[in-house]
């Protein structure tokens, strides 16, 4: 059995009896970059469950239906102000080096070297576990996408955890 | 992750993602993904491994610029060899 089958069976047995993975037959289209990387504004969207400590409510990692909300991570945040809440991995390990799941310092260094033109003012964080994804697909993710469009983001790099 | 990426693709954003589990990405078919065989929670590489963090991010930038077929999952050289954490995670025996 592969991971998808093991995870599916685990969720069915312990959480949601009728769980099934969402599938699509047709790939979405890749939108070509409209300018050179050295002029592009880049944002990171992570499913690490990152949030701003003292400002944001942590994700609900104990809800069997997951948590489809998202948090805004300002690009100028100090990394020790970032918290992680996620049921699927050891967040204590990742907090020792936030770039393991949210590579904002790495992105900053690429900007300082002129490899990318700009860093978006807002990165976005979801929590990866969302077994009932209807609202994620039809409301939450489009809302997040609109924020990225408002920020004139040229490239979104999506980093799972 | 792929579901969110699909929404952004449809909204007209240029996207590239990292996939930790190829079979899940194959089900969802986002526009473009890099397959990285790292453990959950160490997507970009080990704690303090800034060289690998950078290399993966650079590959995201490089492949984002290329003319490739939609839905492609690009194999990469990033494979976890430090211990069996990834294998245990994929069997749901580790966190």
gemmi code that builds the backbone of each chain (N, CA, C; Angstrom):
import gemmi

chains = {
    "A": [
        ("UNK", (0.842, -1.205, 0.000), (0.000, 0.000, 0.000), (0.871, 1.246, 0.000)),
        ("UNK", (0.458, 2.234, -0.775), (1.199, 3.500, -0.739), (0.597, 4.426, 0.333)),
        ("UNK", (1.227, 5.596, 0.485), (0.808, 6.501, 1.560), (-0.649, 6.942, 1.395)),
        ("UNK", (-1.044, 7.239, 0.170), (-2.421, 7.706, -0.055), (-3.431, 6.661, 0.422)),
        ("UNK", (-3.150, 5.400, 0.177), (-4.066, 4.329, 0.593), (-4.034, 4.151, 2.120)),
        ("UNK", (-2.835, 4.225, 2.695), (-2.711, 4.089, 4.158), (-3.439, 5.232, 4.864)),
        ("UNK", (-3.212, 6.451, 4.368), (-3.840, 7.627, 4.982), (-5.363, 7.592, 4.800)),
        ("UNK", (-5.801, 7.205, 3.607), (-7.252, 7.101, 3.347), (-7.902, 6.126, 4.336)),
        ("UNK", (-7.281, 4.973, 4.503), (-7.849, 3.956, 5.391), (-7.821, 4.424, 6.849)),
        ("UNK", (-6.758, 5.147, 7.218), (-6.663, 5.674, 8.589), (-7.803, 6.663, 8.848)),
        ("UNK", (-8.022, 7.566, 7.907), (-9.075, 8.573, 8.084), (-10.446, 7.895, 8.135)),
        ("UNK", (-10.665, 6.913, 7.264), (-11.960, 6.212, 7.263), (-12.198, 5.486, 8.584)),
        ("UNK", (-11.159, 4.875, 9.119), (-11.312, 4.088, 10.341), (-11.483, 4.968, 11.572)),
        ("UNK", (-10.747, 6.076, 11.618), (-10.680, 6.862, 12.855), (-11.460, 8.174, 12.838)),
        ("UNK", (-11.772, 8.688, 11.656), (-12.307, 10.041, 11.625), (-13.584, 10.171, 10.788)),
        ("UNK", (-13.491, 9.847, 9.504), (-14.607, 10.103, 8.599), (-14.831, 8.839, 7.767)),
        ("UNK", (-15.935, 8.158, 8.032), (-16.143, 6.818, 7.454), (-16.193, 6.816, 5.935)),
        ("UNK", (-16.709, 7.902, 5.353), (-16.866, 7.903, 3.891), (-15.782, 8.728, 3.192)),
        ("UNK", (-14.647, 8.906, 3.841), (-13.598, 9.745, 3.255), (-13.105, 9.183, 1.927)),
        ("UNK", (-12.895, 10.080, 0.976), (-12.218, 9.724, -0.278), (-11.402, 10.931, -0.738)),
        ("UNK", (-10.263, 10.686, -1.346), (-9.453, 11.778, -1.866), (-10.168, 12.469, -3.017)),
        ("UNK", (-10.008, 13.764, -3.105), (-10.529, 14.525, -4.244), (-9.621, 14.276, -5.449)),
        ("UNK", (-10.237, 14.011, -6.593), (-9.463, 13.712, -7.807), (-9.947, 14.582, -8.961)),
        ("UNK", (-9.028, 14.862, -9.867), (-9.369, 15.556, -11.115), (-8.733, 14.810, -12.284)),
        ("UNK", (-9.406, 14.848, -13.408), (-8.868, 14.183, -14.602), (-8.050, 15.118, -15.482)),
        ("UNK", (-8.284, 16.409, -15.335), (-7.617, 17.376, -16.209), (-6.742, 18.292, -15.364)),
        ("UNK", (-5.502, 18.468, -15.785), (-4.591, 19.380, -15.083), (-4.985, 20.824, -15.355)),
        ("UNK", (-4.741, 21.657, -14.366), (-4.922, 23.092, -14.605), (-3.743, 23.615, -15.431)),
        ("UNK", (-3.978, 24.738, -16.080), (-2.990, 25.293, -17.010), (-1.954, 26.139, -16.271)),
        ("UNK", (-0.707, 25.959, -16.624), (0.359, 26.792, -16.072), (0.357, 28.141, -16.790)),
        ("UNK", (0.289, 29.214, -16.003), (0.304, 30.558, -16.576), (1.765, 30.999, -16.710)),
        ("UNK", (2.242, 31.266, -17.909), (3.655, 31.675, -18.060), (3.946, 32.989, -17.340)),
        ("UNK", (5.166, 33.098, -16.822), (5.588, 34.357, -16.210), (5.573, 35.462, -17.269)),
        ("UNK", (5.192, 36.655, -16.833), (5.062, 37.741, -17.791), (6.292, 38.646, -17.819)),
        ("UNK", (7.255, 38.381, -16.930), (8.458, 39.225, -16.880), (9.622, 38.383, -16.385)),
        ("UNK", (10.840, 38.866, -16.532), (11.990, 38.111, -16.024), (11.920, 37.961, -14.499)),
        ("UNK", (12.501, 36.873, -14.002), (12.485, 36.633, -12.551), (13.033, 37.814, -11.764)),
        ("UNK", (14.033, 38.450, -12.319), (14.678, 39.569, -11.618), (13.743, 40.754, -11.445)),
        ("UNK", (12.564, 40.688, -12.084), (11.556, 41.742, -11.904), (10.289, 41.209, -11.221)),
        ("UNK", (10.279, 39.920, -10.930), (9.045, 39.306, -10.410), (8.879, 39.499, -8.908)),
        ("UNK", (7.613, 39.591, -8.508), (7.240, 39.620, -7.089), (6.782, 38.213, -6.704)),
        ("UNK", (7.424, 37.661, -5.695), (7.215, 36.249, -5.367), (6.588, 36.123, -3.975)),
        ("UNK", (5.603, 35.258, -3.869), (4.954, 34.947, -2.582), (5.073, 33.458, -2.295)),
        ("UNK", (5.089, 33.127, -1.025), (5.061, 31.732, -0.606), (3.693, 31.432, 0.001)),
        ("UNK", (3.127, 30.317, -0.408), (1.913, 29.803, 0.227), (2.275, 28.441, 0.797)),
        ("UNK", (2.091, 28.324, 2.081), (2.532, 27.138, 2.804), (1.327, 26.430, 3.409)),
        ("UNK", (1.423, 25.108, 3.542), (0.390, 24.395, 4.308), (0.980, 23.867, 5.613)),
        ("UNK", (1.882, 24.650, 6.175), (2.584, 24.267, 7.404), (1.773, 24.535, 8.664)),
        ("UNK", (0.681, 25.274, 8.545), (-0.054, 25.673, 9.742), (0.623, 26.831, 10.464)),
        ("UNK", (1.368, 27.654, 9.740), (2.056, 28.798, 10.357), (1.057, 29.903, 10.698)),
        ("UNK", (1.310, 30.551, 11.814), (0.484, 31.686, 12.227), (1.360, 32.668, 13.001)),
        ("UNK", (0.854, 33.884, 13.182), (1.602, 34.905, 13.908), (1.238, 34.822, 15.385)),
        ("UNK", (2.228, 34.481, 16.197), (1.975, 34.330, 17.639), (1.536, 35.667, 18.245)),
        ("UNK", (0.556, 35.619, 19.128), (0.089, 36.826, 19.792), (-0.886, 37.641, 18.969)),
        ("UNK", (-1.075, 37.279, 17.720), (-2.003, 38.014, 16.848), (-3.067, 37.086, 16.280)),
        ("UNK", (-2.618, 35.957, 15.738), (-3.544, 35.027, 15.096), (-3.990, 33.935, 16.062)),
        ("UNK", (-5.183, 33.417, 15.796), (-5.610, 32.191, 16.455), (-4.885, 31.027, 15.800)),
        ("UNK", (-4.282, 30.135, 16.589), (-3.658, 28.956, 15.965), (-4.700, 28.141, 15.203)),
        ("UNK", (-4.268, 27.367, 14.250), (-5.183, 26.481, 13.525), (-5.735, 25.422, 14.481)),
        ("UNK", (-6.930, 24.931, 14.137), (-7.571, 23.919, 14.973), (-7.084, 22.538, 14.530)),
        ("UNK", (-5.996, 22.102, 15.109), (-5.379, 20.848, 14.658), (-6.064, 19.617, 15.257)),
        ("UNK", (-7.047, 19.804, 16.147), (-7.727, 18.660, 16.761), (-9.085, 18.369, 16.143)),
        ("UNK", (-9.523, 19.236, 15.244), (-10.826, 19.047, 14.610), (-10.716, 17.935, 13.557)),
        ("UNK", (-11.562, 16.928, 13.642), (-11.438, 15.803, 12.707), (-11.748, 16.225, 11.281)),
        ("UNK", (-12.455, 17.331, 11.115), (-12.730, 17.831, 9.776), (-11.667, 18.829, 9.302)),
        ("UNK", (-10.608, 18.974, 10.093), (-9.528, 19.860, 9.702), (-9.862, 21.320, 9.948)),
        ("UNK", (-9.079, 22.194, 9.357), (-9.263, 23.643, 9.499), (-8.887, 24.242, 8.149)),
        ("UNK", (-9.887, 24.778, 7.443), (-9.620, 25.268, 6.085), (-9.351, 26.773, 6.042)),
        ("UNK", (-9.193, 27.403, 7.205), (-8.917, 28.841, 7.212), (-7.450, 29.093, 6.833)),
        ("UNK", (-7.109, 30.349, 6.639), (-5.715, 30.669, 6.354), (-5.274, 31.867, 7.169)),
        ("UNK", (-3.969, 32.025, 7.293), (-3.382, 33.143, 8.022), (-2.452, 33.906, 7.081)),
        ("UNK", (-2.344, 35.196, 7.327), (-1.405, 36.025, 6.561), (-0.106, 36.127, 7.354)),
        ("UNK", (0.992, 35.847, 6.700), (2.311, 35.964, 7.315), (3.011, 37.154, 6.659)),
        ("UNK", (3.126, 38.282, 7.360), (3.803, 39.433, 6.742), (5.248, 39.079, 6.392)),
        ("UNK", (5.699, 39.535, 5.244), (7.030, 39.111, 4.791), (8.148, 39.702, 5.646)),
        ("UNK", (7.845, 40.768, 6.393), (8.891, 41.358, 7.234), (8.820, 40.858, 8.687)),
        ("UNK", (8.115, 39.780, 8.911), (7.954, 39.261, 10.278), (9.283, 38.717, 10.813)),
        ("UNK", (9.483, 38.864, 12.116), (10.621, 38.199, 12.755), (10.244, 36.741, 12.959)),
        ("UNK", (11.158, 35.846, 12.601), (10.784, 34.416, 12.554), (10.404, 33.867, 13.928)),
        ("UNK", (10.902, 34.469, 15.007), (10.520, 33.941, 16.323), (9.089, 34.311, 16.703)),
        ("UNK", (8.420, 35.076, 15.866), (7.007, 35.408, 16.100), (6.075, 34.433, 15.371)),
        ("UNK", (6.657, 33.484, 14.648), (5.839, 32.517, 13.905), (5.621, 31.266, 14.757)),
        ("UNK", (4.361, 30.842, 14.854), (4.023, 29.580, 15.492), (3.552, 28.584, 14.441)),
        ("UNK", (3.520, 27.315, 14.789), (3.051, 26.272, 13.874), (2.034, 25.397, 14.594)),
        ("UNK", (0.883, 25.168, 13.962), (-0.073, 24.204, 14.520), (-0.526, 23.290, 13.386)),
        ("UNK", (-0.251, 22.020, 13.523), (-0.540, 21.060, 12.454), (-0.523, 19.655, 13.062)),
        ("UNK", (-1.507, 18.808, 12.703), (-1.536, 17.467, 13.291), (-0.636, 16.457, 12.586)),
        ("UNK", (-0.070, 16.821, 11.440), (0.562, 15.823, 10.599), (2.073, 15.715, 10.650)),
        ("UNK", (2.727, 16.583, 11.407), (4.185, 16.491, 11.501), (4.633, 17.108, 12.826)),
        ("UNK", (5.908, 16.897, 13.149), (6.459, 17.386, 14.415), (6.815, 18.867, 14.272)),
        ("UNK", (5.913, 19.716, 14.719), (6.120, 21.161, 14.546), (7.283, 21.676, 15.388)),
        ("UNK", (7.601, 20.993, 16.489), (8.738, 21.442, 17.321), (10.040, 21.385, 16.534)),
        ("UNK", (10.190, 20.356, 15.726), (11.403, 20.217, 14.910), (11.466, 21.353, 13.882)),
        ("UNK", (10.364, 21.629, 13.229), (10.364, 22.649, 12.180), (10.548, 24.049, 12.753)),
        ("UNK", (10.082, 24.262, 13.976), (10.236, 25.587, 14.591), (11.698, 25.924, 14.875)),
        ("UNK", (12.551, 24.911, 14.934), (13.981, 25.182, 15.117), (14.561, 25.906, 13.907)),
        ("UNK", (13.903, 25.752, 12.770), (14.355, 26.405, 11.534), (13.126, 26.527, 10.636)),
        ("UNK", (12.476, 27.685, 10.695), (11.186, 27.838, 10.012), (11.319, 27.645, 8.503)),
        ("UNK", (12.517, 27.832, 7.970), (12.695, 27.665, 6.523), (12.508, 26.222, 6.068)),
        ("UNK", (12.466, 25.277, 6.982), (12.189, 23.893, 6.592), (10.801, 23.752, 5.970)),
        ("UNK", (9.852, 24.583, 6.409), (8.493, 24.507, 5.875), (7.978, 25.843, 5.324)),
        ("UNK", (8.619, 26.920, 5.691), (8.200, 28.261, 5.245), (9.483, 29.047, 4.921)),
        ("UNK", (10.011, 28.894, 3.714), (11.374, 29.390, 3.422), (11.449, 30.898, 3.177)),
        ("UNK", (11.049, 31.661, 4.173), (10.993, 33.116, 3.979), (12.378, 33.758, 4.068)),
        ("UNK", (13.262, 33.188, 4.901), (14.620, 33.747, 4.951), (15.387, 33.406, 3.683)),
        ("UNK", (15.173, 32.206, 3.170), (15.831, 31.810, 1.918), (15.360, 32.714, 0.780)),
        ("UNK", (14.063, 32.959, 0.738), (13.527, 33.835, -0.312), (14.120, 35.242, -0.185)),
        ("UNK", (14.260, 35.693, 1.046), (14.827, 37.029, 1.267), (16.263, 37.104, 0.733)),
        ("UNK", (17.027, 36.048, 0.939), (18.411, 36.067, 0.447), (18.440, 36.081, -1.087)),
        ("UNK", (17.505, 35.402, -1.721), (17.459, 35.421, -3.189), (17.084, 36.819, -3.697)),
        ("UNK", (16.269, 37.492, -2.942), (15.926, 38.871, -3.305), (17.133, 39.790, -3.134)),
        ("UNK", (17.853, 39.605, -2.041), (19.028, 40.455, -1.800), (20.097, 40.257, -2.869)),
        ("UNK", (20.127, 39.060, -3.442), (21.091, 38.777, -4.519), (20.578, 39.224, -5.888)),
        ("UNK", (19.361, 39.704, -5.941), (18.807, 40.176, -7.210), (18.266, 39.076, -8.099)),
        ("UNK", (18.141, 37.864, -7.560), (17.630, 36.752, -8.374), (16.133, 36.919, -8.621)),
        ("UNK", (15.419, 37.390, -7.600), (14.019, 37.785, -7.801), (13.913, 39.288, -7.565)),
        ("UNK", (12.885, 39.886, -8.156), (12.771, 41.339, -8.075), (12.241, 41.843, -6.747)),
        ("UNK", (11.203, 41.185, -6.253), (10.526, 41.665, -5.052), (9.984, 40.477, -4.259)),
        ("UNK", (9.834, 40.696, -2.977), (9.109, 39.741, -2.136), (7.722, 40.309, -1.892)),
        ("UNK", (6.705, 39.480, -2.044), (5.345, 39.951, -1.791), (5.225, 40.417, -0.339)),
        ("UNK", (4.390, 41.403, -0.073), (4.250, 41.868, 1.318), (3.581, 40.852, 2.230)),
        ("UNK", (2.815, 39.946, 1.622), (2.096, 38.959, 2.436), (2.335, 37.555, 1.882)),
        ("UNK", (2.791, 36.660, 2.752), (2.750, 35.240, 2.439), (1.488, 34.676, 3.094)),
        ("UNK", (1.115, 33.460, 2.697), (-0.132, 32.894, 3.198), (0.115, 31.486, 3.713)),
        ("UNK", (-0.555, 31.173, 4.816), (-0.400, 29.866, 5.437), (-1.757, 29.198, 5.638)),
        ("UNK", (-1.853, 27.969, 5.181), (-2.993, 27.094, 5.477), (-2.491, 25.963, 6.370)),
        ("UNK", (-3.431, 25.179, 6.896), (-3.050, 23.933, 7.559), (-3.400, 22.795, 6.608)),
        ("UNK", (-2.488, 21.905, 6.376), (-2.638, 20.952, 5.280), (-3.789, 19.978, 5.405)),
        ("UNK", (-4.206, 19.632, 6.594), (-5.209, 18.581, 6.746), (-6.622, 19.154, 6.590)),
        ("UNK", (-7.238, 18.924, 5.419), (-8.611, 19.382, 5.162), (-9.343, 18.260, 4.410)),
        ("UNK", (-9.892, 17.284, 5.152), (-10.489, 16.117, 4.477), (-11.804, 16.415, 3.782)),
        ("UNK", (-12.466, 17.498, 4.160), (-13.692, 17.911, 3.473), (-13.394, 19.253, 2.799)),
        ("UNK", (-12.918, 19.240, 1.556), (-12.311, 20.452, 0.993), (-13.244, 21.375, 0.219)),
        ("UNK", (-14.571, 21.157, 0.274), (-15.458, 21.982, -0.557), (-15.277, 23.478, -0.280)),
        ("UNK", (-15.305, 23.859, 1.003), (-15.181, 25.288, 1.325), (-13.786, 25.810, 1.004)),
        ("UNK", (-12.789, 24.951, 1.174), (-11.425, 25.351, 0.809), (-11.363, 25.724, -0.671)),
        ("UNK", (-11.957, 24.868, -1.505), (-11.863, 25.067, -2.949), (-12.695, 26.267, -3.409)),
        ("UNK", (-13.886, 26.410, -2.830), (-14.821, 27.412, -3.364), (-14.783, 28.744, -2.649)),
        ("UNK", (-14.231, 28.784, -1.418), (-14.198, 30.058, -0.687), (-12.804, 30.453, -0.231)),
        ("UNK", (-12.191, 29.627, 0.586), (-10.944, 30.031, 1.246), (-9.805, 30.261, 0.258)),
        ("UNK", (-9.548, 29.264, -0.575), (-8.439, 29.412, -1.515), (-8.661, 30.576, -2.489)),
        ("UNK", (-9.891, 30.753, -3.026), (-10.097, 31.934, -3.880), (-9.870, 33.244, -3.130)),
        ("UNK", (-10.259, 33.301, -1.842), (-10.000, 34.522, -1.052), (-8.495, 34.775, -0.941)),
        ("UNK", (-7.749, 33.716, -0.679), (-6.291, 33.859, -0.577), (-5.699, 34.298, -1.917)),
        ("UNK", (-6.204, 33.684, -2.984), (-5.718, 34.063, -4.315), (-5.978, 35.524, -4.620)),
        ("UNK", (-7.128, 36.036, -4.178), (-7.436, 37.453, -4.422), (-6.453, 38.371, -3.695)),
        ("UNK", (-6.020, 37.965, -2.497), (-5.019, 38.768, -1.779), (-3.708, 38.813, -2.565)),
        ("UNK", (-3.338, 37.681, -3.131), (-2.101, 37.631, -3.921), (-2.223, 38.490, -5.182)),
        ("UNK", (-3.403, 38.474, -5.773), (-3.633, 39.309, -6.965), (-3.591, 40.793, -6.579)),
        ("UNK", (-4.206, 41.122, -5.423), (-4.154, 42.517, -4.933), (-2.717, 42.976, -4.742)),
        ("UNK", (-1.848, 42.051, -4.325), (-0.444, 42.387, -4.080), (0.404, 42.329, -5.353)),
        ("UNK", (-0.243, 42.129, -6.493), (0.468, 42.065, -7.792), (1.564, 41.007, -7.793)),
        ("UNK", (1.235, 39.865, -7.221), (2.214, 38.769, -7.173), (2.367, 38.155, -8.569)),
        ("UNK", (3.615, 37.948, -8.966), (3.910, 37.363, -10.279), (4.094, 35.851, -10.213)),
        ("UNK", (4.563, 35.360, -9.073), (4.815, 33.920, -8.944), (4.493, 33.473, -7.518)),
        ("UNK", (3.732, 32.399, -7.424), (3.401, 31.808, -6.128), (4.124, 30.464, -6.019)),
        ("UNK", (4.901, 30.307, -4.961), (5.566, 29.030, -4.696), (4.823, 28.371, -3.540)),
        ("UNK", (4.280, 27.177, -3.807), (3.472, 26.489, -2.793), (4.310, 25.405, -2.134)),
        ("UNK", (4.397, 25.494, -0.816), (5.282, 24.603, -0.059), (4.437, 23.808, 0.942)),
        ("UNK", (4.348, 22.500, 0.774), (3.601, 21.683, 1.740), (4.443, 21.399, 2.973)),
        ("UNK", (3.821, 20.716, 3.931), (4.587, 20.328, 5.119), (4.225, 18.900, 5.508)),
    ],
    "B": [
        ("UNK", (-2.522, 20.807, -0.808), (-1.688, 21.794, -1.484), (-2.055, 21.925, -2.965)),
        ("UNK", (-2.241, 20.779, -3.611), (-2.589, 20.797, -5.026), (-3.950, 21.423, -5.283)),
        ("UNK", (-4.890, 21.242, -4.339), (-6.214, 21.838, -4.517), (-6.119, 23.359, -4.493)),
        ("UNK", (-5.332, 23.879, -3.576), (-5.140, 25.334, -3.491), (-4.443, 25.827, -4.760)),
        ("UNK", (-3.453, 25.079, -5.202), (-2.733, 25.481, -6.409), (-3.666, 25.522, -7.614)),
        ("UNK", (-4.552, 24.552, -7.721), (-5.496, 24.553, -8.848), (-6.348, 25.828, -8.857)),
        ("UNK", (-6.804, 26.240, -7.665), (-7.612, 27.464, -7.580), (-6.792, 28.664, -8.058)),
        ("UNK", (-5.556, 28.760, -7.594), (-4.712, 29.893, -8.017), (-4.471, 29.855, -9.529)),
        ("UNK", (-4.261, 28.654, -10.066), (-4.066, 28.522, -11.515), (-5.271, 29.095, -12.259)),
        ("UNK", (-6.453, 28.720, -11.791), (-7.681, 29.170, -12.466), (-7.858, 30.681, -12.318)),
        ("UNK", (-7.348, 31.236, -11.225), (-7.430, 32.684, -11.013), (-6.403, 33.453, -11.848)),
        ("UNK", (-5.546, 32.733, -12.557), (-4.592, 33.404, -13.441), (-3.237, 33.677, -12.830)),
        ("UNK", (-2.986, 33.117, -11.647), (-1.676, 33.297, -11.017), (-0.685, 32.270, -11.585)),
        ("UNK", (0.563, 32.650, -11.664), (1.610, 31.703, -12.041), (2.056, 30.972, -10.784)),
        ("UNK", (2.038, 29.652, -10.846), (2.317, 28.858, -9.648), (3.305, 27.741, -9.936)),
        ("UNK", (3.995, 27.344, -8.886), (4.746, 26.093, -8.899), (4.720, 25.569, -7.468)),
        ("UNK", (4.618, 24.262, -7.334), (4.529, 23.700, -5.978), (5.573, 22.622, -5.775)),
        ("UNK", (5.756, 22.293, -4.518), (6.565, 21.146, -4.136), (5.598, 20.038, -3.742)),
        ("UNK", (5.877, 18.836, -4.196), (5.079, 17.665, -3.822), (5.935, 16.747, -2.963)),
        ("UNK", (5.389, 16.360, -1.817), (6.068, 15.375, -0.971), (5.533, 13.971, -1.206)),
        ("UNK", (4.328, 13.872, -1.780), (3.696, 12.570, -2.028), (3.198, 12.566, -3.467)),
        ("UNK", (3.924, 11.892, -4.317), (3.627, 11.934, -5.751), (2.208, 11.473, -6.065)),
        ("UNK", (1.757, 10.391, -5.407), (0.444, 9.857, -5.792), (-0.692, 10.819, -5.456)),
        ("UNK", (-0.515, 11.633, -4.416), (-1.560, 12.619, -4.109), (-1.571, 13.729, -5.150)),
        ("UNK", (-0.397, 14.146, -5.581), (-0.324, 15.195, -6.611), (-0.869, 14.677, -7.938)),
        ("UNK", (-0.613, 13.401, -8.230), (-1.142, 12.817, -9.471), (-2.668, 12.812, -9.474)),
        ("UNK", (-3.278, 12.654, -8.299), (-4.751, 12.660, -8.225), (-5.318, 14.052, -8.514)),
        ("UNK", (-4.618, 15.090, -8.048), (-5.189, 16.438, -8.078), (-4.802, 17.199, -9.350)),
        ("UNK", (-3.638, 16.888, -9.886), (-3.193, 17.468, -11.157), (-3.124, 19.002, -11.165)),
        ("UNK", (-2.350, 19.588, -10.268), (-2.079, 21.023, -10.399), (-1.145, 21.252, -11.585)),
        ("UNK", (-0.964, 22.507, -11.927), (-0.272, 22.821, -13.188), (1.172, 22.344, -13.234)),
        ("UNK", (1.875, 22.425, -12.122), (3.306, 22.112, -12.160), (3.802, 21.855, -10.736)),
        ("UNK", (4.554, 20.770, -10.554), (5.059, 20.452, -9.208), (6.446, 19.825, -9.301)),
        ("UNK", (7.224, 20.038, -8.286), (8.530, 19.405, -8.121), (8.399, 18.335, -7.044)),
        ("UNK", (8.788, 17.114, -7.378), (8.666, 16.017, -6.409), (9.939, 15.944, -5.578)),
        ("UNK", (9.788, 16.166, -4.281), (10.907, 16.182, -3.336), (10.658, 15.084, -2.311)),
        ("UNK", (11.591, 14.159, -2.182), (11.389, 13.006, -1.286), (11.987, 13.295, 0.096)),
        ("UNK", (11.411, 14.285, 0.749), (11.816, 14.670, 2.098), (10.701, 14.333, 3.084)),
        ("UNK", (11.016, 14.275, 4.367), (9.972, 13.987, 5.365), (8.977, 15.140, 5.500)),
        ("UNK", (7.800, 14.804, 6.003), (6.849, 15.854, 6.372), (7.493, 16.729, 7.448)),
        ("UNK", (7.329, 18.023, 7.304), (7.914, 18.936, 8.275), (9.353, 19.302, 7.981)),
        ("UNK", (9.942, 18.665, 7.002), (11.303, 19.015, 6.563), (11.299, 19.141, 5.039)),
        ("UNK", (10.286, 19.790, 4.541), (10.057, 19.891, 3.104), (11.279, 20.413, 2.353)),
        ("UNK", (11.866, 21.470, 2.893), (12.965, 22.137, 2.188), (14.321, 21.526, 2.526)),
        ("UNK", (14.337, 20.579, 3.446), (15.595, 19.975, 3.877), (15.701, 20.013, 5.390)),
        ("UNK", (16.806, 19.525, 5.886), (16.976, 19.385, 7.338), (17.093, 20.755, 8.022)),
        ("UNK", (16.889, 20.752, 9.303), (17.098, 21.964, 10.119), (18.538, 22.456, 9.913)),
        ("UNK", (18.671, 23.704, 9.510), (19.998, 24.291, 9.314), (20.645, 24.002, 7.973)),
        ("UNK", (20.008, 23.207, 7.125), (20.599, 22.866, 5.826), (20.236, 23.946, 4.806)),
        ("UNK", (20.833, 25.108, 4.979), (20.474, 26.259, 4.136), (20.815, 26.017, 2.666)),
        ("UNK", (21.829, 25.187, 2.434), (22.222, 24.910, 1.043), (21.095, 24.196, 0.286)),
        ("UNK", (20.493, 23.199, 0.948), (19.394, 22.474, 0.292), (18.141, 23.342, 0.211)),
        ("UNK", (17.854, 24.099, 1.247), (16.694, 25.015, 1.192), (16.811, 25.907, -0.051)),
        ("UNK", (17.996, 26.443, -0.216), (18.225, 27.360, -1.340), (18.127, 26.633, -2.684)),
        ("UNK", (18.723, 25.454, -2.742), (18.728, 24.706, -4.008), (17.307, 24.366, -4.453)),
        ("UNK", (16.471, 23.974, -3.520), (15.089, 23.627, -3.877), (14.332, 24.874, -4.335)),
        ("UNK", (14.506, 25.963, -3.617), (13.822, 27.193, -4.013), (14.316, 27.666, -5.389)),
        ("UNK", (15.606, 27.537, -5.640), (16.148, 27.916, -6.952), (15.558, 27.031, -8.048)),
        ("UNK", (15.391, 25.745, -7.747), (14.771, 24.858, -8.743), (13.319, 25.261, -9.002)),
        ("UNK", (12.610, 25.675, -7.962), (11.238, 26.170, -8.175), (11.256, 27.352, -9.150)),
        ("UNK", (12.176, 28.262, -8.939), (12.254, 29.437, -9.816), (12.624, 29.020, -11.241)),
        ("UNK", (13.574, 28.112, -11.345), (14.045, 27.672, -12.671), (12.919, 26.991, -13.452)),
        ("UNK", (12.245, 26.056, -12.809), (11.197, 25.319, -13.526), (9.953, 26.177, -13.768)),
        ("UNK", (9.748, 27.190, -12.951), (8.594, 28.074, -13.167), (8.709, 28.821, -14.489)),
        ("UNK", (9.941, 28.997, -14.963), (10.156, 29.772, -16.190), (10.047, 28.930, -17.458)),
        ("UNK", (10.058, 27.611, -17.307), (10.170, 26.735, -18.480), (8.827, 26.502, -19.156)),
        ("UNK", (8.909, 26.149, -20.424), (7.725, 25.775, -21.190), (7.565, 24.260, -21.078)),
        ("UNK", (6.648, 23.808, -20.250), (6.476, 22.380, -19.973), (4.999, 22.028, -20.070)),
        ("UNK", (4.709, 20.739, -20.170), (3.307, 20.329, -20.268), (2.573, 20.585, -18.945)),
        ("UNK", (1.300, 20.906, -19.042), (0.496, 21.131, -17.834), (0.367, 19.837, -17.040)),
        ("UNK", (0.414, 19.969, -15.719), (0.249, 18.814, -14.849), (1.528, 18.030, -14.612)),
        ("UNK", (2.648, 18.525, -15.117), (3.903, 17.781, -14.990), (4.361, 17.731, -13.524)),
        ("UNK", (4.861, 16.576, -13.131), (5.499, 16.415, -11.820), (6.973, 16.119, -12.095)),
        ("UNK", (7.806, 17.049, -11.722), (9.226, 16.980, -12.085), (10.000, 16.239, -10.998)),
        ("UNK", (10.704, 15.210, -11.383), (11.565, 14.501, -10.425), (12.786, 15.354, -10.116)),
        ("UNK", (13.218, 15.293, -8.868), (14.379, 16.083, -8.446), (15.368, 15.158, -7.725)),
        ("UNK", (16.574, 15.642, -7.488), (17.556, 14.798, -6.780), (17.403, 14.831, -5.266)),
        ("UNK", (16.381, 15.509, -4.757), (16.273, 15.694, -3.308), (15.596, 14.485, -2.665)),
        ("UNK", (16.427, 13.626, -2.093), (15.946, 12.399, -1.447), (16.554, 12.317, -0.048)),
        ("UNK", (15.726, 12.084, 0.920), (16.154, 12.057, 2.313), (17.001, 10.809, 2.577)),
        ("UNK", (18.222, 10.993, 3.069), (19.089, 9.836, 3.316), (19.636, 9.812, 4.745)),
        ("UNK", (19.257, 10.800, 5.533), (19.810, 10.899, 6.885), (19.364, 9.722, 7.766)),
        ("UNK", (18.099, 9.361, 7.653), (17.551, 8.267, 8.461), (16.288, 7.757, 7.776)),
        ("UNK", (15.492, 6.942, 8.473), (14.291, 6.373, 7.846), (13.013, 7.137, 8.223)),
        ("UNK", (13.170, 8.396, 8.621), (12.002, 9.173, 9.049), (10.927, 9.224, 7.960)),
        ("UNK", (11.332, 9.539, 6.734), (10.328, 9.644, 5.663), (9.602, 8.302, 5.446)),
        ("UNK", (10.356, 7.226, 5.408), (9.720, 5.916, 5.203), (8.731, 5.619, 6.327)),
        ("UNK", (9.128, 5.937, 7.561), (8.231, 5.678, 8.691), (7.000, 6.581, 8.632)),
        ("UNK", (7.214, 7.832, 8.224), (6.053, 8.729, 8.079), (5.091, 8.208, 7.021)),
        ("UNK", (5.643, 7.719, 5.910), (4.781, 7.243, 4.825), (4.018, 5.974, 5.219)),
        ("UNK", (4.511, 5.286, 6.251), (3.767, 4.134, 6.779), (2.906, 4.532, 7.983)),
        ("UNK", (2.890, 5.839, 8.284), (2.191, 6.393, 9.456), (2.706, 5.786, 10.755)),
        ("UNK", (4.013, 5.602, 10.823), (4.643, 5.086, 12.029), (5.474, 6.158, 12.732)),
        ("UNK", (5.514, 7.334, 12.167), (6.279, 8.435, 12.772), (5.602, 9.745, 12.432)),
        ("UNK", (5.940, 10.747, 13.192), (5.309, 12.049, 13.067), (6.223, 12.995, 12.298)),
    ],
}
model = gemmi.Model(1)
for chain_id, residues in chains.items():
    chain = gemmi.Chain(chain_id)
    for i, (resn, *xyz) in enumerate(residues, 1):
        res = gemmi.Residue()
        res.name, res.seqid = resn, gemmi.SeqId(i, " ")
        for name, pos in zip(("N", "CA", "C"), xyz):
            atom = gemmi.Atom()
            atom.name, atom.element = name, gemmi.Element(name[0])
            atom.pos, atom.b_iso = gemmi.Position(*pos), 0.0
            res.add_atom(atom)
        chain.add_residue(res)
    model.add_chain(chain)
structure = gemmi.Structure()
structure.add_model(model)
structure.setup_entities()
